[in-house]
């Protein structure tokens, strides 16, 4: 938040300089990020009166103006069209320095010399205070010869404050002034005179009342002003708004903005004659309801948005932005001014969803003082009367829906001593009194305080202790060693498993990457996900960083592919092996399903000249990597043929753990490889981490005492039948003496029928009690071959 030092001094007496105050504010928790002069380079510019304006004799678009500036007269050449005789203007004589550092002198314009120049608002350092192009026209009462910088208040500095989200009370000049008076005991608030208005009586115009149909609005006030004369605001008001980072618009809008900056209460003015009906109703929007805001954009609303309506039609999005249909314009003659208290959560959600970061929404989202709504409204009407902008009516219309009530919080001396090592309750009471907390109960070791209405962040005892600590000074708390040292914490199972997987990945030549959880919605068509695939239902972000980060990822694959592509585009030609452990998010009817996955991408590289091409990765080598990851947690995975929309046909498999599908292994489709301009084969895997996160303890046993007896069996099976399924049948049918089965050969060709293949398995027979004889093993093996034949297998 930008804050003018001079404006702050108007509200509070501060017996310190701005730099000392900045140090104290920062130490108390309100960081002053910067202190900058308004127009430090502007020197020598004065106020002058235009005596005469005549055309230039040689150049048609130039004019010759004679100005009186207190030390004589001077001639200026200008192209501005808005200057006329009698105007008061800023004038820079020869030797003066502009805000951008330019030094003025005498300059010739086709035979006519210009002694310095008349200045625009931009040339004095405040371009936003000028509505029209050309020279800045000053008020008629501007004193000739006065220094422009001091008369306009540009000999000022602006502090940039970083306000924490819980301190909405500091989003105003008055709020910061209160804080300064608490930090500096000698400081004091100056009296702010606001004329109070009444509640009883009727307006001179028809008005049917205010209705609050939702708890999102606790209080709604309306003030009436007639005989409105839309005009520019006084020059000092324009300067205050500009120094606070706001653009002056007109006297009515500027009055509401000035009150908001001073008191922290957002306000809004409606053109009374453009209201659809002489009444105001606050309700929630209907899903799909459309509304045109002041910025000219049509907004699509939901039932979570709060609306200000009149005659059933929306005239404003509560706490966020008004509507174009009731905008105050030059033809406005009667206005009603709104001052209300809205629910911070509703306003924050609407502001973020619609992408409207207005000053009003910023304050409402952090909470505003419910007791400040009426004084702010009265202050706006008072300003309009003082500026001659309108005639306010002395009656305020109001409607309330519930109340927050007063808050009383107790502070115990024992708690104070526990945290601050000092139980001085008298000192604590004095500090809290400076912050606006009123002592209501005083007992031996407990004091109760009435919390001021503007401190919405204080509700428990610890909040009071924090207030005492930060005002007293954290550096005043004595240092001490901890009474005992705690033992270090233990790593959880998931952290241990991830560390183990990380070691396995790096040992097998992978590099770990961390990609964004936010990805582009374009990944759905890229990976050819079908509508019924849960991975196609990405959760959209309400306020994305960019269109390329607009959804939550449903798979690790898009981020891994992007990482590989980025490296290839940057000139990398060698193979790439990367993996990632991260969370994926899939939309469900009742919310979002979140799962932790591990995934990897293997790119074989674009370099054609390699020494050992036979060592390049293929689907089976990547499968071995997946098995290694699982083995680190004592799991044995199985792989069955399965299709993925992004996978090369015939080169993809589903990964199973204990019969349940947990992921995939695949080669990426060549069409996708070409689309990504990779120019070489890409393999990918991804599976759920949850089966791997269970505790794994290795089991130990004595070595085998008796030798094994080996036998082989070869079986002819259809090509579509997996080796794992055959292996499972052998395990089921084999003798209990079979302790190991291993596939050692796959053969297709001469002697094998077309469409089939031969699988050869090696079986290990062993008894833990004795040495087996050949005859005994042969009998068990014959029984196995016979059982396989009965199952329909062709045993060779």
C-alpha positions in Angstrom: 0.0 0.0 0.0 1.3 3.5 -0.9 1.1 6.1 1.8 1.9 9.8 1.6 4.0 11.0 4.5 2.3 14.5 4.4 -1.2 13.0 4.5 -0.2 10.8 7.4 1.0 13.8 9.3 -2.3 15.5 8.6 -4.0 12.7 10.6 -1.5 12.2 13.4 1.1 14.2 15.2 4.3 12.2 14.7 7.5 13.5 16.5 9.8 11.5 14.4 11.1 11.6 10.8 9.9 9.3 8.1 12.9 7.0 8.2 12.7 6.5 12.0 9.0 5.7 11.6 9.7 3.2 8.9 12.2 1.4 11.1 9.6 1.2 14.0 6.8 0.1 11.7 8.9 -2.7 10.2 10.1 -3.8 13.7 6.4 -4.0 14.8 5.4 -6.2 11.9 4.4 -3.7 9.1 7.2 -3.8 6.7 8.1 -0.6 4.9 9.4 -1.8 1.6 10.5 1.5 0.2 10.6 5.3 0.7 10.6 7.3 -2.4 10.5 11.1 -3.1 7.5 12.2 -5.3 9.4 14.5 -7.6 12.9 14.9 -6.2 14.4 16.3 -9.4 11.8 19.1 -9.9 13.5 22.4 -9.1 12.7 26.0 -9.9 9.2 25.5 -11.4 6.8 28.3 -10.2 3.1 29.3 -10.7 2.6 31.7 -13.5 -0.4 33.6 -15.0 -1.0 33.6 -18.8 -1.3 37.2 -19.9 -1.6 36.7 -23.6 -1.8 33.9 -26.2 -1.2 34.5 -29.9 -0.5 32.4 -32.9 3.1 31.8 -34.0 3.9 33.8 -37.1 5.8 31.1 -38.8 4.4 27.7 -37.6 0.7 27.2 -37.7 0.4 24.6 -34.9 2.5 26.7 -32.4 1.4 29.5 -30.1 3.2 32.2 -28.3 2.2 32.8 -24.7 3.3 35.6 -22.4 3.3 34.6 -18.7 3.8 36.6 -15.5 5.6 34.5 -12.8 6.3 37.0 -10.0 9.8 38.0 -11.1 8.8 39.5 -14.4 7.3 38.2 -17.5 8.5 35.7 -20.1 7.6 34.4 -23.5 6.9 30.7 -24.0 6.3 28.7 -27.3 3.8 25.9 -26.9 1.9 23.4 -29.1 -0.8 22.9 -26.4 -4.3 23.8 -27.4 -5.8 24.1 -23.9 -4.1 27.3 -22.7 -6.0 30.6 -22.8 -5.6 34.1 -21.3 -6.0 34.2 -17.6 -5.0 30.6 -16.9 -2.7 29.7 -14.0 0.0 27.3 -15.1 3.2 25.7 -13.8 6.1 27.5 -15.5 9.8 26.5 -15.7 12.1 29.5 -16.3 15.5 29.0 -17.8 17.6 27.0 -15.3 14.7 25.1 -13.9 14.9 21.2 -13.8 12.0 19.0 -14.7 11.0 15.8 -12.9 12.9 13.7 -15.4 16.1 15.7 -14.9 15.8 17.9 -18.0 17.4 21.4 -17.5 15.4 24.1 -19.2 16.9 27.0 -21.2 16.1 29.4 -24.0 15.2 27.8 -27.3 14.5 29.2 -30.7 11.3 28.1 -32.6 11.5 29.5 -36.2 12.6 33.0 -35.2 10.7 33.1 -31.9 12.6 32.3 -28.7 11.0 30.4 -25.8 12.3 31.4 -22.3 11.7 28.1 -20.5 8.3 26.4 -20.9 4.9 26.0 -19.4 4.6 22.5 -17.9 2.3 19.5 -18.2 1.4 17.2 -15.3 3.8 14.6 -16.6 6.7 17.1 -16.7 6.2 17.9 -13.0 6.1 14.1 -12.1 2.3 13.4 -11.7 0.8 12.6 -15.1 -2.4 11.1 -13.6 -3.7 14.4 -12.1 -4.4 15.9 -15.6 -7.6 14.9 -17.5 -6.8 16.6 -20.8 -3.7 16.8 -23.0 -1.5 19.8 -22.9 -0.5 22.2 -20.1 -1.6 21.5 -16.5 -4.2 24.2 -15.6 -4.0 25.2 -12.0 -6.9 26.5 -9.9 -7.7 30.3 -10.2 -6.6 30.9 -6.6 -3.1 29.5 -7.2 -0.6 32.2 -6.0 1.6 33.6 -8.7 5.3 33.1 -8.0 4.9 30.2 -5.5 7.1 27.2 -6.0 5.0 24.5 -7.8 6.6 21.6 -6.0 5.7 22.8 -2.5 2.3 24.4 -3.4 1.1 21.1 -5.0 2.5 19.0 -2.1 5.1 17.3 -4.3 7.8 17.9 -1.7 6.6 14.7 -0.1 7.8 11.1 0.1 5.7 8.0 -0.4 6.1 4.9 1.8 5.3 1.5 0.3 3.9 -0.7 3.0 3.6 -4.5 2.9 0.3 -5.2 4.8 -0.1 -8.8 6.1 -3.5 -10.5 5.2 -4.7 -10.4 8.8 -4.2 -6.7 9.2 -7.0 -5.2 7.1 -7.2 -2.4 9.6 -3.9 -1.0 8.3 -5.3 -0.5 4.7 -6.1 3.1 5.4 -4.3 6.3 6.5 -6.3 6.3 9.7 -5.3 2.7 10.4 -1.6 3.4 9.9 -1.9 6.5 12.1 -3.4 4.5 14.9 -0.6 2.0 14.6 2.0 4.8 14.7 0.4 6.2 17.9 0.7 2.8 19.5 4.4 2.4 18.5 5.4 5.9 19.4 4.0 6.9 22.9 4.4 10.7 22.2 2.4 10.5 19.0 -1.3 11.3 19.0 -4.2 11.3 16.5 -5.5 14.7 15.3 -9.2 15.3 15.4 -11.1 14.3 12.3 -14.3 16.3 12.1 -17.2 14.5 10.4 -20.7 15.8 10.5 -23.1 13.2 11.7 -26.4 12.5 9.9 -29.7 11.3 11.2 -31.7 8.1 10.8 -35.3 9.3 11.2 -37.3 10.8 8.4 -37.9 10.3 4.7 -36.0 11.3 1.6 -37.4 13.9 -0.7 -37.3 11.3 -3.5 -39.3 8.0 -3.8 -37.5 5.1 -2.1 -39.0 1.8 -1.1 -36.2 0.6 1.2 -33.3 -1.9 1.5 -33.7 -5.7 1.7 -30.9 -8.1 2.7 -31.7 -11.6 1.5 -28.4 -13.2 2.4 -26.0 -13.4 5.4 -23.2 -12.2 3.2 -24.3 -8.6 3.9 -24.4 -7.7 7.6 -25.0 -4.0 7.2 -26.1 -1.8 4.3 -26.2 2.0 4.4 -27.4 4.5 1.7 -26.9 8.2 1.6 -28.7 10.6 -0.9 -27.3 13.6 -2.6 -29.1 15.8 -5.2 -28.1 18.7 -7.4 -25.0 16.9 -8.4 -22.5 18.8 -10.5 -19.9 16.4 -12.0 -16.6 18.2 -12.3 -12.9 17.6 -11.6 -11.9 17.3 -7.9 -9.9 19.9 -6.1 -6.2 19.8 -7.0 -5.0 18.7 -3.6 -7.4 15.8 -3.7 -6.1 14.7 -7.1 -2.5 14.8 -5.7 -3.5 12.7 -2.7 -5.1 10.1 -4.9 -2.2 10.0 -7.3 0.3 9.6 -4.6 -1.8 6.7 -3.2 -1.7 4.9 -6.6 -5.2 5.8 -7.7 -6.3 7.8 -10.8 -8.6 10.8 -10.3 -11.9 10.5 -12.2 -14.4 13.1 -11.1 -15.5 14.7 -7.8 -18.1 12.0 -6.9 -15.9 9.0 -7.6 -12.9 10.7 -6.1 -14.8 11.5 -2.9 -15.6 7.8 -2.4 -12.0 6.8 -3.1 -10.6 9.4 -0.8 -12.8 8.2 2.0 -11.7 4.6 1.4 -8.1 5.5 1.5 -8.5 7.6 4.6 -10.9 5.5 6.6 -10.5 2.0 5.0 -14.2 1.6 4.1 -15.0 1.0 0.4 -17.9 3.0 -0.9 -19.8 3.2 -4.2 -22.1 5.8 -5.8 -25.1 4.8 -8.0 -26.8 7.2 -10.4 -30.3 7.3 -8.7 -32.1 8.0 -11.9 -30.6 5.0 -13.6 -31.7 2.5 -10.9 -34.3 0.2 -12.4 -36.5 0.7 -9.3 -36.3 3.0 -6.2 -35.1 0.2 -3.9 -32.0 -1.9 -3.2 -31.9 -5.7 -2.6 -28.8 -7.7 -1.7 -29.1 -11.3 -2.9 -26.9 -14.1 -4.4 -26.6 -14.4 -8.2 -28.2 -17.1 -10.2 -25.9 -19.7 -11.9 -25.2 -18.3 -15.3 -26.5 -14.8 -14.6 -24.7 -12.2 -16.7 -23.7 -8.7 -15.7 -21.8 -5.8 -17.3 -19.3 -4.2 -14.9 -17.9 -0.7 -14.9 -14.9 -1.9 -16.9 -17.2 -2.8 -19.8 -16.7 -6.6 -19.5 -19.6 -9.0 -19.2 -19.3 -11.3 -16.2 -20.8 -14.7 -15.9 -21.8 -15.2 -12.2 -22.6 -18.2 -10.0 -24.7 -18.7 -6.9 -21.7 -18.0 -4.7 -21.5 -14.4 -5.9 -23.3 -11.6 -3.9 -25.2 -9.0 -6.0 -26.6 -5.5 -5.4 -29.9 -5.4 -7.3 -32.7 -2.9 -7.9 -36.0 -4.0 -9.3 -34.6 -7.5 -9.7 -31.8 -6.3 -12.0 -28.2 -6.4 -10.9 -26.5 -3.0 -10.4 -23.3 -4.1 -8.8 -21.2 -7.1 -7.7 -21.1 -6.6 -3.9 -17.8 -5.5 -2.6 -16.0 -6.0 -6.0 -17.2 -3.6 -8.7 -20.3 -1.6 -9.7 -22.3 -1.9 -12.9 -22.2 0.0 -16.1 -26.0 0.4 -16.0 -25.8 2.8 -12.9 -22.5 4.5 -13.6 -22.1 8.1 -12.5 -21.6 10.2 -15.7 -21.5 13.9 -16.6 -25.3 13.8 -16.9 -25.8 12.5 -13.4 -27.9 14.8 -11.1 -28.9 12.6 -8.2 -26.9 9.9 -6.5 -27.2 7.3 -3.7 -23.9 6.4 -2.0 -23.5 2.8 -0.7 -21.5 1.9 2.5 -21.8 -1.7 3.5 -20.2 -4.6 5.4 -19.8 -7.8 3.3 -18.6 -11.3 4.1 -14.8 -11.4 3.5 -14.8 -15.0 2.3 -17.5 -14.4 -0.3 -15.9 -11.2 -1.6 -12.5 -12.8 -1.8 -13.8 -15.9 -3.7 -15.8 -13.8 -6.2 -12.9 -11.4 -6.8 -10.4 -14.2 -7.5 -12.8 -16.2 -9.6 -13.7 -13.2 -11.8 -10.1 -11.9 -11.8 -11.2 -8.4 -10.5 -8.5 -7.1 -8.2 -10.2 -3.9 -7.2 -9.2 -1.8 -4.2 -12.6 -2.4 -2.7 -12.4 -6.2 -3.0 -8.8 -6.1 -1.6 -10.1 -4.4 1.6 -13.4 -6.4 2.0 -11.5 -9.7 1.6 -9.3 -8.8 4.6 -12.2 -7.4 6.7 -13.4 -3.9 7.3 -14.5 -2.2 10.5 -18.3 -2.6 10.9 -18.3 0.6 13.0 -16.6 2.5 10.3 -19.3 2.1 7.6 -21.5 5.0 8.7 -18.7 7.6 9.4 -17.2 6.9 6.0 -20.6 7.5 4.3 -21.0 10.7 6.2 -17.5 11.8 5.3 -18.2 11.3 1.6 -21.4 13.4 1.7 -19.5 16.1 3.7 -16.8 16.2 1.0 -19.4 16.6 -1.7 -21.0 19.5 0.1 -17.7 21.2 0.8 -16.6 20.9 -2.8 -19.9 22.2 -4.1 -20.4 18.9 -5.9 -23.8 18.1 -4.5 -26.4 18.8 -1.8 -26.5 15.8 0.6 -29.7 14.9 2.4 -29.3 14.6 6.2 -31.0 11.2 6.5 -29.2 7.8 6.1 -31.1 4.7 5.1 -29.9 1.5 6.7 -30.6 -2.2 7.1 -28.8 -4.8 9.2 -28.8 -8.6 9.2 -27.3 -9.8 12.5 -24.3 -8.4 14.1 -20.8 -9.5 15.1 -21.2 -8.3 18.6 -18.4 -7.2 20.9 -15.4 -9.4 21.7 -13.8 -9.6 25.1 -10.5 -11.4 25.4 -8.7 -12.2 28.7 -5.0 -12.0 29.4 -3.3 -13.8 32.2 0.0 -12.8 33.8 1.2 -16.4 33.8 0.7 -16.7 30.0 2.4 -13.3 29.5 5.4 -14.5 31.5 5.5 -17.9 29.8 5.9 -16.3 26.3 7.6 -13.0 27.0 9.5 -13.9 30.2 7.8 -10.9 31.9 4.5 -10.9 33.7 4.1 -7.1 34.0 0.4 -6.7 33.5 0.5 -2.9 34.1 2.9 -2.5 31.2 0.7 -4.8 29.0 -2.4 -2.8 29.8 -0.7 0.4 28.8 0.5 -1.0 25.5 -2.9 -2.5 24.7 -4.7 0.8 25.6 -2.5 2.6 23.1 -3.7 0.0 20.5 -7.4 0.8 21.3 -8.1 -2.2 23.7 -10.3 -1.1 26.6 -9.7 -2.8 30.0 -13.1 -4.0 31.3 -12.2 -6.5 34.0 -9.2 -6.5 36.3 -8.4 -9.4 38.7 -5.4 -10.7 40.5 -3.8 -12.6 37.5 -6.3 -11.9 34.8 -7.4 -8.8 32.9 -10.1 -8.8 30.3 -10.0 -6.4 27.3 -12.7 -5.2 24.9 -11.3 -5.6 21.4 -11.8 -2.6 19.1 -14.2 -3.2 16.2 -11.4 -2.6 13.6 -9.2 -5.4 15.0 -10.9 -8.4 13.4 -7.7 -10.4 13.8 -7.7 -10.5 17.6 -9.8 -13.2 19.3 -7.7 -15.3 21.7 -5.2 -14.7 24.5 -2.2 -15.4 22.3 -3.3 -12.5 20.0 -3.0 -10.1 22.9 0.4 -11.5 23.9 1.6 -10.9 20.3 0.3 -7.3 20.4 2.2 -6.7 23.6 5.4 -8.3 22.2 5.5 -6.5 18.9 4.8 -3.0 20.4 7.2 -3.6 23.3 9.8 -4.9 20.8 10.9 -8.4 20.1 14.5 -7.4 20.7 13.6 -6.5 24.3 12.7 -10.1 25.1 15.8 -11.6 26.9 17.7 -14.4 25.2 18.0 -17.8 26.9 19.1 -21.3 26.1 16.4 -23.9 25.8 16.1 -26.0 29.0 16.6 -29.2 27.1 17.3 -30.4 23.6 14.7 -32.5 21.8 15.8 -35.5 19.9 15.6 -35.2 16.1 12.4 -36.2 14.4 12.1 -39.5 12.5 11.5 -39.8 8.8 8.1 -41.1 7.9 7.5 -44.2 5.8 6.7 -42.3 2.7 9.9 -40.2 2.9 12.0 -43.3 3.5 10.4 -45.1 0.5 10.9 -42.0 -1.8 14.6 -41.8 -0.7 15.0 -45.5 -1.5 13.4 -45.1 -4.9 15.5 -42.0 -5.6 18.7 -44.0 -5.0 17.4 -46.8 -7.3 16.6 -44.3 -10.1 20.0 -42.6 -10.0 21.8 -45.9 -9.7 20.1 -47.0 -13.0 21.1 -43.8 -14.8 18.0 -41.7 -14.3 18.0 -38.0 -13.3 15.2 -36.9 -11.0 13.1 -33.9 -12.2 10.5 -31.8 -10.5 7.9 -30.4 -13.0 4.9 -28.2 -12.4 1.6 -29.6 -11.0 -0.1 -27.0 -13.3 -0.1 -27.9 -17.0 -1.8 -26.9 -20.2 -5.2 -28.4 -21.1 -3.7 -29.2 -24.5 -2.2 -32.4 -23.0 -5.6 -34.2 -23.4 -5.6 -34.0 -27.2 -1.8 -34.5 -27.3 -2.1 -37.9 -25.5 -5.3 -38.8 -27.2 -7.2 -39.4 -23.9 -10.8 -40.5 -24.5 -13.7 -38.7 -22.7 -14.3 -41.7 -20.5 -10.7 -41.8 -19.3 -10.4 -40.1 -15.8 -7.2 -38.6 -16.9 -9.1 -36.4 -19.4 -11.0 -34.8 -16.6 -8.5 -32.2 -15.5 -9.4 -29.7 -12.7 -9.3 -26.1 -13.9 -7.7 -23.4 -11.8 -9.8 -20.4 -10.9 -6.8 -18.0 -11.3 -4.1 -19.6 -13.5 -0.7 -18.1 -13.9 -1.0 -18.6 -17.6 -2.9 -20.6 -20.2 -0.1 -23.1 -20.2 -0.6 -23.7 -16.4 -4.4 -23.6 -16.3 -5.2 -27.2 -15.1 -3.9 -29.6 -12.5 -2.1 -32.6 -14.0 -3.9 -35.9 -14.1 -0.6 -37.7 -15.1 3.1 -37.1 -14.7 3.6 -37.9 -18.4 2.9 -34.4 -19.8 5.4 -32.7 -17.6 8.1 -35.4 -18.2 7.6 -35.2 -22.0 7.8 -31.4 -21.8 11.1 -31.6 -19.8 12.5 -34.0 -22.5 11.4 -31.7 -25.3 12.8 -28.6 -23.7 16.2 -30.3 -23.5 16.1 -31.5 -27.1 15.1 -28.1 -28.3 18.1 -26.6 -26.4 20.4 -28.8 -28.4 20.7 -32.0 -26.3 21.2 -35.0 -28.6 22.3 -37.8 -26.2 19.8 -40.2 -24.6 17.7 -38.9 -21.8 16.5 -40.9 -18.7 14.4 -38.9 -16.3 11.9 -39.8 -13.5 9.7 -37.9 -11.1 7.7 -38.6 -8.0 4.7 -36.4 -7.6 1.0 -36.0 -7.0 -1.7 -36.2 -9.7 -5.2 -34.9 -9.5 -8.4 -36.3 -11.1 -11.8 -34.8 -10.9 -14.6 -36.9 -9.3 -18.2 -36.2 -8.6 -17.5 -35.5 -4.9 -14.3 -33.6 -5.3 -10.7 -34.3 -6.4 -8.9 -37.7 -6.2 -5.2 -37.2 -5.3 -2.6 -39.9 -5.8 1.2 -40.0 -5.5 2.8 -41.5 -8.6 6.2 -42.3 -9.9 6.8 -41.9 -13.6 9.7 -41.9 -16.1 10.5 -41.1 -19.7 13.4 -42.6 -21.6 14.5 -40.9 -24.9 17.0 -42.9 -27.0 18.6 -39.7 -28.3 19.0 -38.0 -31.7 22.7 -38.8 -32.2 23.0 -41.2 -35.1 26.7 -41.9 -34.7 27.0 -44.0 -31.6 29.6 -46.7 -30.8 27.2 -49.4 -29.4 23.7 -49.0 -30.9 22.7 -52.4 -29.5 22.9 -50.9 -26.0 20.2 -48.3 -26.6 17.1 -48.6 -24.4 14.0 -50.6 -25.5 10.8 -51.6 -23.9 12.3 -54.5 -22.1 15.2 -52.4 -20.6 12.7 -49.9 -19.3 10.6 -52.8 -17.9 13.6 -53.9 -16.0 13.9 -50.4 -14.5 10.3 -50.6 -13.3 10.9 -54.0 -11.7 13.9 -52.5 -9.9 11.8 -49.7 -8.4 9.3 -52.3 -7.1 12.0 -54.6 -5.8 13.3 -51.8 -3.6 10.1 -52.2 -1.6 10.1 -56.0 -1.8 7.3 -56.1 -4.5 7.2 -58.2 -7.6 5.1 -56.6 -10.3 3.5 -58.4 -13.3 2.9 -57.0 -16.8 0.1 -57.9 -19.1 -0.6 -56.6 -22.6 -2.7 -53.5 -22.5 -3.5 -50.5 -24.7 -3.0 -46.8 -24.0 -4.2 -44.1 -26.3 -0.7 -42.5 -26.5 1.1 -45.9 -26.9 2.6 -47.6 -29.9 0.3 -50.5 -30.8 1.8 -53.8 -29.5 4.4 -52.0 -27.3 2.4 -51.2 -24.2 1.5 -53.1 -21.0 -0.5 -52.6 -17.9 1.5 -52.9 -14.6 -0.2 -55.1 -12.0 0.5 -55.4 -8.3 -1.2 -58.4 -6.6 -3.6 -58.6 -9.5 -4.6 -54.9 -9.4 -3.7 -52.5 -12.2 -1.5 -49.7 -10.9 0.0 -48.2 -14.0 1.4 -48.6 -17.5 4.6 -49.2 -19.5 4.6 -48.1 -23.1 6.5 -46.8 -26.1 5.0 -43.4 -27.2 3.2 -43.4 -30.5 5.5 -42.3 -33.5 2.9 -39.7 -34.4 3.2 -38.1 -31.0 7.0 -38.3 -31.3 6.8 -36.4 -34.6 4.4 -33.9 -33.1 6.8 -33.2 -30.3 9.7 -33.0 -32.9 11.8 -35.5 -30.9 13.1 -37.6 -33.8 13.7 -40.8 -31.8 12.0 -43.4 -29.7 10.5 -42.5 -26.4 9.5 -44.9 -23.7 7.4 -44.1 -20.6 6.1 -45.6 -17.4 4.0 -44.4 -14.6 2.4 -46.2 -11.6 0.8 -45.6 -8.3 3.3 -45.2 -5.4 0.9 -46.4 -2.6 1.7 -50.1 -2.9 5.4 -49.3 -2.5 5.0 -47.2 0.6 4.2 -50.0 3.0 6.9 -51.0 5.4 9.4 -53.5 3.9 11.6 -55.7 6.0 14.0 -58.2 4.4 13.6 -61.8 5.4 16.6 -63.9 6.2 16.9 -67.7 6.1 19.5 -70.4 6.3 21.2 -71.5 3.0 19.9 -74.6 1.3 21.6 -77.8 2.7 20.8 -80.1 -0.2 21.5 -79.7 -3.9 18.8 -79.0 -6.5 17.8 -81.2 -9.4 17.1 -79.3 -12.7 14.5 -80.2 -15.3 13.2 -78.3 -18.3 9.8 -78.1 -20.0 8.9 -76.5 -23.3 5.3 -75.6 -24.1 3.7 -74.4 -27.4 1.2 -71.6 -26.8 -0.6 -69.0 -28.9 1.3 -65.8 -29.4 -1.3 -63.8 -27.5 -0.9 -65.8 -24.3 1.5 -64.2 -21.9 4.5 -66.0 -20.3 3.3 -64.8 -16.9 0.0 -66.7 -17.3 1.8 -69.9 -18.4 4.1 -69.5 -15.4 1.2 -69.2 -13.1 -0.3 -72.4 -14.4 3.0 -74.2 -14.0 3.2 -73.0 -10.4 -0.3 -74.2 -9.7 0.2 -77.7 -11.2 3.8 -78.3 -10.2 4.9 -80.5 -7.2 5.6 -78.7 -3.9 9.2 -79.7 -4.4 9.5 -77.2 -7.2 11.1 -74.1 -5.6 12.0 -72.0 -8.7 10.7 -71.6 -12.2 12.5 -69.5 -14.8 11.7 -68.7 -18.4 14.9 -69.1 -20.4 13.8 -69.3 -24.1 11.2 -68.1 -26.5 11.2 -69.6 -29.9 9.2 -69.0 -33.1 10.1 -70.5 -36.4 10.6 -73.9 -38.1 8.7 -76.6 -36.4 6.3 -74.3 -34.6 2.8 -73.7 -36.0 2.1 -70.3 -37.4 0.6 -67.9 -34.8 2.2 -69.8 -31.9 5.4 -69.9 -30.1 7.4 -72.1 -27.8 8.2 -71.1 -24.2 10.9 -73.1 -22.4 11.0 -73.0 -18.6 13.7 -74.3 -16.2 12.4 -75.9 -13.0 14.4 -76.4 -9.8 13.4 -79.3 -7.6 14.7 -79.3 -4.0 13.8 -80.8 -0.7 14.9 -79.1 2.6 15.2 -82.5 4.3 17.2 -84.7 1.9 18.8 -85.1 -1.5 16.3 -86.0 -4.2 16.9 -89.0 -6.5 16.6 -88.7 -10.2 13.8 -91.3 -10.3 11.8 -89.3 -7.7 12.2 -86.0 -9.6 11.4 -87.7 -12.9 8.1 -89.0 -11.6 7.1 -85.5 -10.3 8.1 -84.0 -13.7 6.1 -86.6 -15.7 3.1 -85.7 -13.6 3.6 -82.0 -14.3 3.8 -82.6 -18.1 0.6 -84.7 -18.0 -1.2 -82.1 -16.0 -0.2 -79.4 -18.5 -1.4 -81.5 -21.3 -4.8 -81.9 -19.6 -4.9 -78.1 -19.3 -4.7 -77.9 -23.1 -1.0 -77.1 -23.5 1.1 -78.8 -26.2 4.1 -80.1 -24.3 7.2 -80.6 -26.6 
